[in-house]
Amino acid sequence: MGKISPGDVYLGDREDAKAATGDVDLEGERVPEGCMLRLEFFGVMDLTTANKTVRLGVKRAGAVTWLKRISVGASAYGTILERPVLLRALESPVGRVESATAADVLQMVARGVYI
């Protein structure tokens, strides 16, 4: 990765097509040292099974601070965070799907701009 400048785009997608059973975390790339990031879109979903509990959070210094936890209904597969999130250097976005099964296809999408 080259030098990051304000206005550069962050694409922090993660997918797990062979999800393990139990809670599965999908973590985007960390914000590089000396940078800040404004996430404009942040979501997590189970593409194969509805009716899950999902979380969105930020990993800081090895610990995750959860910003949203929701039990999605039988007709929903995930959730998005409906407000921008600022991430500082060395922080990363994390999506969690609770009680995943072995056949689940999980995806976390994070889009933002370095500021």
Buried (B, 14 or more C-beta within 10 A) or exposed (E): EEEBEEEBEBEBEBEBEEBEEEEBBBBBBBBEEEBBBEBBBBBBBBEBBEEBBBBBBBBEEEEBEEBBEEEBEEEBBBBEBEEEBEBEEBBBBBBBBBBBBEEBBBBBBBBBBBE
